[in-house]
Each structure stands twice: as C-alpha cells, then as structure tokens.
Amino acid sequence: MEQQIETLQQQLKKQEKLASLGMLSAGIAHEIQNPLNFVINFSKMSDKLLKDLAEIVADNEDNLPDDDREEVEDIVADLKENLAKIVEHGERAISIIRGILLVSRGKDNEFLPTDVSKLVKEYVWLSYHAMRANQKNFNISIHENYEEGLPLMMVIPQDLSRAVLNVMNNACYAVWKKSQTAEAGYQPEVNIAVKSADGNIVISIADNGEGMTDEVKQHLYENFFTTKPVGQGTGLGMAITRDIIEDKHQGRLTFDSEEGKGTTFTFTIPIRK
C-alpha cells in the first residue's frame, strides 16, 4: 500500500508538472504566432515587389547585356522559390501553434468541423519530433495513407488530437525500445491510415515494435498502469484515449498486438457532419 501511495504521488507530481508545462507552451505559442504572421505577410509582400521588379527588368531587357539579363532572371527565380518556402514553412508553423492553442484552450466537449486527416498528420509528426528531441539517435520510417476527399467531420479536436498523440507516443516508444536489443537490420516503422468505412472514420496507427504481453493487454486501460520507467509515463494515456474515443465520440477503440512483432491501434468513430 505504501508503495502504491508513493507511486500515485509521483504520478500526480508528474501531472502537475505537465499541466504547468502546458500553460507555458500555450503562452509561448501565442507569443510566437505574432512574429510568424509578420514573416509570412512580409514574404508575400516581397513576392509582389519581386514580380514588379521582374516586369521592370523585362521592359528594359534590351538595355541589359545578355549575361546580366540571364543572371538577373536566375536571381529573381531563386528569390521567388525562397519566398515560397518561407511562406510554406511559416504557415505550417502557424498550423502547429494553432493546434497547441486548441489543445490548451479548447472548450471541453465542443464538437467542431475538423479535417481529421490533417489533424492526425499534425500530431503524428509532433509526437515523432518530441521523441527525437528526447532521444537524439531516434529515427523511424513513417508511412502515411490518407483517403482523399474526406469531408470535414464533427469531432472534439482537442481530445482527438490527444488520443492520436497518446497512441503515437506509445508506438514511437515501442519501436525505440525494440531497436535497443533488436538484431542488425531491424527497421523501425509506423504506418498511419485514415479512411472512411460504413459511415465511420477509421484511424489506425500500426508499429513494428516490441508488441504487448498478455499481462500488458489485460491491464492496458487501467489507470496508472505503465510499462515505461518512472518519469517517462503516467499510466493514464490509454485510459484517457479510450474515454475520448468510446465515451465522448461514441466510437470504438480496438487493438491487435503480438509480442515481438508489433501493435496496431484502431479508432472507429461515427461520421458526424
């Protein structure tokens, strides 16, 4: 009993730390969003000015030597490409920040029209980069398959993103842990799929990690049950994920796992438009 109480206290401290970190992250995200908006807007303005410059050069090309004209054209083309990349990556950063703010500030149980494929993709890669930040030698192959033409779907985005993040975090950990003892030639992989089927949206996250033992399967959804070392897992992730998918979204959370081979988690959620 004393050991259980001590474990519970450690988990609660961890949760408090995570809550504080979440508030800090939301504040940072909000502050970063403003300068990013300036970067994107000035990039777009610069692109327009560059087009004006190109027109002026074109009007006066007869006054320029051939070598100079070609060099100017090459420079203009490179600048256009660079500005397009700045806008593209700036808008991606804005999208990530909006996701962070949504998770930290979204209203409880509020269903919103959501591009589920985009949400899944965003949080799959956030999980990957978070793992990379903690394990410098971590690397995996992520294979993605998103059905085209899926409509916006009514979900609770802050909760669904948390569910995706929980499962993807476990997948990353499973392949990383297996890679520590696997034979040469092992290639860590995670396969992501989002599709529609029989009036449902189906999200699957499959890894070729260490898989689960029968004991782990039996206790998977119990609060505070974790196979990770102290400080690396709260033991609440899968219980929260099941609540999000089954109770809040009236869907089904299923898994298929074979020890030593890998695990697949599947979210099946009724489509609401």
TORKOL-4160 file (C-alpha; in steps of 0.2 Angstrom, whole numbers, padded with zeros to 4 digits, m for minus):
273
<pt num="1" X="0000" Y="0000" Z="0000"/>
<pt num="2" X="0014" Y="0012" Z="0004"/>
<pt num="3" X="0022" Y="0008" Z="m0012"/>
<pt num="4" X="0006" Y="0012" Z="m0021"/>
<pt num="5" X="0004" Y="0028" Z="m0012"/>
<pt num="6" X="0021" Y="0033" Z="m0017"/>
<pt num="7" X="0019" Y="0029" Z="m0035"/>
<pt num="8" X="0002" Y="0039" Z="m0035"/>
<pt num="9" X="0011" Y="0054" Z="m0028"/>
<pt num="10" X="0024" Y="0053" Z="m0041"/>
<pt num="11" X="0011" Y="0052" Z="m0055"/>
<pt num="12" X="0002" Y="0067" Z="m0048"/>
<pt num="13" X="0018" Y="0077" Z="m0047"/>
<pt num="14" X="0021" Y="0072" Z="m0065"/>
<pt num="15" X="0003" Y="0078" Z="m0070"/>
<pt num="16" X="0006" Y="0094" Z="m0061"/>
<pt num="17" X="0022" Y="0097" Z="m0070"/>
<pt num="18" X="0014" Y="0093" Z="m0086"/>
<pt num="19" X="m0001" Y="0105" Z="m0083"/>
<pt num="20" X="0012" Y="0119" Z="m0079"/>
<pt num="21" X="0021" Y="0115" Z="m0095"/>
<pt num="22" X="0005" Y="0115" Z="m0105"/>
<pt num="23" X="0001" Y="0133" Z="m0099"/>
<pt num="24" X="0019" Y="0138" Z="m0103"/>
<pt num="25" X="0018" Y="0130" Z="m0120"/>
<pt num="26" X="0002" Y="0139" Z="m0124"/>
<pt num="27" X="0010" Y="0156" Z="m0119"/>
<pt num="28" X="0025" Y="0153" Z="m0129"/>
<pt num="29" X="0014" Y="0148" Z="m0144"/>
<pt num="30" X="0004" Y="0163" Z="m0143"/>
<pt num="31" X="0019" Y="0175" Z="m0142"/>
<pt num="32" X="0027" Y="0166" Z="m0157"/>
<pt num="33" X="0012" Y="0167" Z="m0168"/>
<pt num="34" X="0013" Y="0186" Z="m0170"/>
<pt num="35" X="0031" Y="0187" Z="m0177"/>
<pt num="36" X="0027" Y="0172" Z="m0188"/>
<pt num="37" X="0012" Y="0182" Z="m0195"/>
<pt num="38" X="0024" Y="0196" Z="m0199"/>
<pt num="39" X="0036" Y="0184" Z="m0208"/>
<pt num="40" X="0023" Y="0177" Z="m0219"/>
<pt num="41" X="0015" Y="0194" Z="m0223"/>
<pt num="42" X="0031" Y="0202" Z="m0227"/>
<pt num="43" X="0036" Y="0187" Z="m0238"/>
<pt num="44" X="0020" Y="0189" Z="m0248"/>
<pt num="45" X="0023" Y="0207" Z="m0250"/>
<pt num="46" X="0041" Y="0204" Z="m0255"/>
<pt num="47" X="0035" Y="0192" Z="m0268"/>
<pt num="48" X="0023" Y="0205" Z="m0276"/>
<pt num="49" X="0038" Y="0218" Z="m0276"/>
<pt num="50" X="0049" Y="0204" Z="m0284"/>
<pt num="51" X="0036" Y="0202" Z="m0298"/>
<pt num="52" X="0036" Y="0221" Z="m0301"/>
<pt num="53" X="0055" Y="0221" Z="m0302"/>
<pt num="54" X="0054" Y="0207" Z="m0314"/>
<pt num="55" X="0042" Y="0217" Z="m0325"/>
<pt num="56" X="0053" Y="0232" Z="m0325"/>
<pt num="57" X="0068" Y="0221" Z="m0330"/>
<pt num="58" X="0058" Y="0213" Z="m0344"/>
<pt num="59" X="0053" Y="0231" Z="m0350"/>
<pt num="60" X="0071" Y="0236" Z="m0351"/>
<pt num="61" X="0079" Y="0219" Z="m0356"/>
<pt num="62" X="0086" Y="0227" Z="m0372"/>
<pt num="63" X="0097" Y="0239" Z="m0362"/>
<pt num="64" X="0105" Y="0224" Z="m0352"/>
<pt num="65" X="0119" Y="0213" Z="m0359"/>
<pt num="66" X="0114" Y="0195" Z="m0361"/>
<pt num="67" X="0124" Y="0189" Z="m0347"/>
<pt num="68" X="0117" Y="0202" Z="m0335"/>
<pt num="69" X="0099" Y="0198" Z="m0340"/>
<pt num="70" X="0101" Y="0180" Z="m0338"/>
<pt num="71" X="0109" Y="0182" Z="m0321"/>
<pt num="72" X="0095" Y="0194" Z="m0315"/>
<pt num="73" X="0082" Y="0181" Z="m0321"/>
<pt num="74" X="0091" Y="0167" Z="m0311"/>
<pt num="75" X="0092" Y="0178" Z="m0296"/>
<pt num="76" X="0073" Y="0183" Z="m0297"/>
<pt num="77" X="0069" Y="0164" Z="m0299"/>
<pt num="78" X="0079" Y="0159" Z="m0284"/>
<pt num="79" X="0071" Y="0173" Z="m0273"/>
<pt num="80" X="0054" Y="0168" Z="m0278"/>
<pt num="81" X="0057" Y="0150" Z="m0274"/>
<pt num="82" X="0065" Y="0155" Z="m0257"/>
<pt num="83" X="0050" Y="0166" Z="m0253"/>
<pt num="84" X="0038" Y="0152" Z="m0257"/>
<pt num="85" X="0047" Y="0141" Z="m0245"/>
<pt num="86" X="0047" Y="0154" Z="m0231"/>
<pt num="87" X="0028" Y="0156" Z="m0233"/>
<pt num="88" X="0025" Y="0137" Z="m0234"/>
<pt num="89" X="0035" Y="0133" Z="m0218"/>
<pt num="90" X="0029" Y="0148" Z="m0209"/>
<pt num="91" X="0011" Y="0143" Z="m0212"/>
<pt num="92" X="0015" Y="0125" Z="m0206"/>
<pt num="93" X="0022" Y="0133" Z="m0190"/>
<pt num="94" X="0006" Y="0143" Z="m0188"/>
<pt num="95" X="m0004" Y="0127" Z="m0190"/>
<pt num="96" X="0006" Y="0118" Z="m0177"/>
<pt num="97" X="0004" Y="0133" Z="m0165"/>
<pt num="98" X="m0015" Y="0134" Z="m0168"/>
<pt num="99" X="m0015" Y="0115" Z="m0163"/>
<pt num="100" X="m0006" Y="0118" Z="m0147"/>
<pt num="101" X="m0018" Y="0133" Z="m0143"/>
<pt num="102" X="m0033" Y="0122" Z="m0147"/>
<pt num="103" X="m0027" Y="0108" Z="m0135"/>
<pt num="104" X="m0023" Y="0120" Z="m0121"/>
<pt num="105" X="m0038" Y="0132" Z="m0123"/>
<pt num="106" X="m0052" Y="0122" Z="m0132"/>
<pt num="107" X="m0068" Y="0121" Z="m0124"/>
<pt num="108" X="m0072" Y="0104" Z="m0116"/>
<pt num="109" X="m0083" Y="0093" Z="m0126"/>
<pt num="110" X="m0085" Y="0105" Z="m0140"/>
<pt num="111" X="m0088" Y="0097" Z="m0157"/>
<pt num="112" X="m0081" Y="0107" Z="m0172"/>
<pt num="113" X="m0080" Y="0103" Z="m0190"/>
<pt num="114" X="m0062" Y="0096" Z="m0192"/>
<pt num="115" X="m0051" Y="0090" Z="m0206"/>
<pt num="116" X="m0047" Y="0073" Z="m0197"/>
<pt num="117" X="m0033" Y="0068" Z="m0209"/>
<pt num="118" X="m0024" Y="0085" Z="m0206"/>
<pt num="119" X="m0026" Y="0083" Z="m0188"/>
<pt num="120" X="m0019" Y="0066" Z="m0187"/>
<pt num="121" X="m0004" Y="0070" Z="m0198"/>
<pt num="122" X="0000" Y="0085" Z="m0187"/>
<pt num="123" X="0000" Y="0076" Z="m0171"/>
<pt num="124" X="0009" Y="0060" Z="m0178"/>
<pt num="125" X="0023" Y="0072" Z="m0183"/>
<pt num="126" X="0023" Y="0081" Z="m0167"/>
<pt num="127" X="0025" Y="0065" Z="m0157"/>
<pt num="128" X="0039" Y="0060" Z="m0169"/>
<pt num="129" X="0049" Y="0076" Z="m0166"/>
<pt num="130" X="0046" Y="0076" Z="m0147"/>
<pt num="131" X="0054" Y="0058" Z="m0147"/>
<pt num="132" X="0068" Y="0065" Z="m0157"/>
<pt num="133" X="0071" Y="0079" Z="m0145"/>
<pt num="134" X="0072" Y="0066" Z="m0131"/>
<pt num="135" X="0082" Y="0053" Z="m0140"/>
<pt num="136" X="0095" Y="0060" Z="m0151"/>
<pt num="137" X="0098" Y="0044" Z="m0161"/>
<pt num="138" X="0080" Y="0040" Z="m0163"/>
<pt num="139" X="0074" Y="0038" Z="m0181"/>
<pt num="140" X="0059" Y="0029" Z="m0189"/>
<pt num="141" X="0050" Y="0027" Z="m0206"/>
<pt num="142" X="0033" Y="0034" Z="m0205"/>
<pt num="143" X="0021" Y="0028" Z="m0219"/>
<pt num="144" X="0005" Y="0038" Z="m0221"/>
<pt num="145" X="m0011" Y="0034" Z="m0231"/>
<pt num="146" X="m0025" Y="0047" Z="m0230"/>
<pt num="147" X="m0040" Y="0044" Z="m0240"/>
<pt num="148" X="m0043" Y="0058" Z="m0252"/>
<pt num="149" X="m0059" Y="0068" Z="m0252"/>
<pt num="150" X="m0064" Y="0065" Z="m0234"/>
<pt num="151" X="m0077" Y="0078" Z="m0228"/>
<pt num="152" X="m0075" Y="0089" Z="m0213"/>
<pt num="153" X="m0081" Y="0079" Z="m0198"/>
<pt num="154" X="m0088" Y="0085" Z="m0181"/>
<pt num="155" X="m0076" Y="0079" Z="m0168"/>
<pt num="156" X="m0069" Y="0087" Z="m0152"/>
<pt num="157" X="m0052" Y="0091" Z="m0159"/>
<pt num="158" X="m0043" Y="0095" Z="m0143"/>
<pt num="159" X="m0047" Y="0077" Z="m0137"/>
<pt num="160" X="m0045" Y="0068" Z="m0153"/>
<pt num="161" X="m0028" Y="0075" Z="m0155"/>
<pt num="162" X="m0023" Y="0070" Z="m0138"/>
<pt num="163" X="m0029" Y="0052" Z="m0142"/>
<pt num="164" X="m0018" Y="0052" Z="m0158"/>
<pt num="165" X="m0004" Y="0059" Z="m0148"/>
<pt num="166" X="m0005" Y="0046" Z="m0134"/>
<pt num="167" X="m0005" Y="0031" Z="m0146"/>
<pt num="168" X="0008" Y="0038" Z="m0157"/>
<pt num="169" X="0019" Y="0041" Z="m0142"/>
<pt num="170" X="0017" Y="0023" Z="m0137"/>
<pt num="171" X="0021" Y="0017" Z="m0155"/>
<pt num="172" X="0037" Y="0028" Z="m0155"/>
<pt num="173" X="0042" Y="0021" Z="m0138"/>
<pt num="174" X="0039" Y="0003" Z="m0143"/>
<pt num="175" X="0050" Y="0004" Z="m0159"/>
<pt num="176" X="0063" Y="0013" Z="m0150"/>
<pt num="177" X="0064" Y="0001" Z="m0136"/>
<pt num="178" X="0064" Y="m0014" Z="m0148"/>
<pt num="179" X="0079" Y="m0006" Z="m0158"/>
<pt num="180" X="0089" Y="m0006" Z="m0142"/>
<pt num="181" X="0090" Y="m0025" Z="m0142"/>
<pt num="182" X="0085" Y="m0030" Z="m0160"/>
<pt num="183" X="0096" Y="m0039" Z="m0172"/>
<pt num="184" X="0105" Y="m0029" Z="m0186"/>
<pt num="185" X="0094" Y="m0025" Z="m0200"/>
<pt num="186" X="0079" Y="m0020" Z="m0189"/>
<pt num="187" X="0070" Y="m0005" Z="m0197"/>
<pt num="188" X="0058" Y="0004" Z="m0185"/>
<pt num="189" X="0042" Y="0008" Z="m0194"/>
<pt num="190" X="0025" Y="0016" Z="m0190"/>
<pt num="191" X="0010" Y="0015" Z="m0203"/>
<pt num="192" X="m0004" Y="0028" Z="m0202"/>
<pt num="193" X="m0020" Y="0027" Z="m0211"/>
<pt num="194" X="m0036" Y="0037" Z="m0211"/>
<pt num="195" X="m0051" Y="0031" Z="m0221"/>
<pt num="196" X="m0070" Y="0030" Z="m0221"/>
<pt num="197" X="m0079" Y="0014" Z="m0220"/>
<pt num="198" X="m0098" Y="0010" Z="m0217"/>
<pt num="199" X="m0102" Y="0028" Z="m0210"/>
<pt num="200" X="m0087" Y="0028" Z="m0199"/>
<pt num="201" X="m0070" Y="0037" Z="m0200"/>
<pt num="202" X="m0056" Y="0024" Z="m0196"/>
<pt num="203" X="m0039" Y="0029" Z="m0190"/>
<pt num="204" X="m0026" Y="0016" Z="m0187"/>
<pt num="205" X="m0008" Y="0018" Z="m0180"/>
<pt num="206" X="0002" Y="0002" Z="m0183"/>
<pt num="207" X="0020" Y="m0001" Z="m0177"/>
<pt num="208" X="0033" Y="m0015" Z="m0178"/>
<pt num="209" X="0039" Y="m0013" Z="m0161"/>
<pt num="210" X="0040" Y="m0025" Z="m0146"/>
<pt num="211" X="0022" Y="m0029" Z="m0145"/>
<pt num="212" X="0012" Y="m0032" Z="m0129"/>
<pt num="213" X="0012" Y="m0047" Z="m0117"/>
<pt num="214" X="m0004" Y="m0055" Z="m0112"/>
<pt num="215" X="m0002" Y="m0047" Z="m0095"/>
<pt num="216" X="0000" Y="m0029" Z="m0103"/>
<pt num="217" X="m0015" Y="m0032" Z="m0113"/>
<pt num="218" X="m0026" Y="m0036" Z="m0098"/>
<pt num="219" X="m0020" Y="m0021" Z="m0089"/>
<pt num="220" X="m0019" Y="m0009" Z="m0103"/>
<pt num="221" X="m0033" Y="0003" Z="m0099"/>
<pt num="222" X="m0031" Y="0003" Z="m0080"/>
<pt num="223" X="m0026" Y="0020" Z="m0073"/>
<pt num="224" X="m0008" Y="0022" Z="m0068"/>
<pt num="225" X="m0003" Y="0006" Z="m0077"/>
<pt num="226" X="0013" Y="0008" Z="m0087"/>
<pt num="227" X="0027" Y="m0002" Z="m0094"/>
<pt num="228" X="0038" Y="0014" Z="m0095"/>
<pt num="229" X="0051" Y="0019" Z="m0082"/>
<pt num="230" X="0046" Y="0031" Z="m0068"/>
<pt num="231" X="0046" Y="0048" Z="m0075"/>
<pt num="232" X="0043" Y="0043" Z="m0093"/>
<pt num="233" X="0025" Y="0038" Z="m0092"/>
<pt num="234" X="0010" Y="0042" Z="m0081"/>
<pt num="235" X="0000" Y="0026" Z="m0085"/>
<pt num="236" X="m0016" Y="0037" Z="m0089"/>
<pt num="237" X="m0014" Y="0039" Z="m0108"/>
<pt num="238" X="m0023" Y="0023" Z="m0114"/>
<pt num="239" X="m0037" Y="0026" Z="m0101"/>
<pt num="240" X="m0039" Y="0044" Z="m0107"/>
<pt num="241" X="m0039" Y="0038" Z="m0125"/>
<pt num="242" X="m0052" Y="0025" Z="m0123"/>
<pt num="243" X="m0063" Y="0038" Z="m0114"/>
<pt num="244" X="m0061" Y="0050" Z="m0129"/>
<pt num="245" X="m0065" Y="0038" Z="m0142"/>
<pt num="246" X="m0078" Y="0027" Z="m0134"/>
<pt num="247" X="m0087" Y="0039" Z="m0122"/>
<pt num="248" X="m0085" Y="0056" Z="m0130"/>
<pt num="249" X="m0086" Y="0051" Z="m0148"/>
<pt num="250" X="m0097" Y="0036" Z="m0146"/>
<pt num="251" X="m0084" Y="0026" Z="m0156"/>
<pt num="252" X="m0073" Y="0010" Z="m0153"/>
<pt num="253" X="m0055" Y="0008" Z="m0148"/>
<pt num="254" X="m0048" Y="m0008" Z="m0153"/>
<pt num="255" X="m0030" Y="m0015" Z="m0154"/>
<pt num="256" X="m0021" Y="m0030" Z="m0161"/>
<pt num="257" X="m0004" Y="m0034" Z="m0154"/>
<pt num="258" X="0009" Y="m0049" Z="m0155"/>
<pt num="259" X="0024" Y="m0049" Z="m0143"/>
<pt num="260" X="0039" Y="m0046" Z="m0153"/>
<pt num="261" X="0030" Y="m0041" Z="m0169"/>
<pt num="262" X="0021" Y="m0025" Z="m0166"/>
<pt num="263" X="0004" Y="m0017" Z="m0161"/>
<pt num="264" X="m0010" Y="m0009" Z="m0171"/>
<pt num="265" X="m0022" Y="0003" Z="m0163"/>
<pt num="266" X="m0038" Y="0007" Z="m0172"/>
<pt num="267" X="m0051" Y="0022" Z="m0169"/>
<pt num="268" X="m0068" Y="0019" Z="m0177"/>
<pt num="269" X="m0078" Y="0035" Z="m0175"/>
<pt num="270" X="m0096" Y="0038" Z="m0182"/>
<pt num="271" X="m0095" Y="0052" Z="m0195"/>
<pt num="272" X="m0105" Y="0067" Z="m0190"/>
<pt num="273" X="m0106" Y="0081" Z="m0202"/>
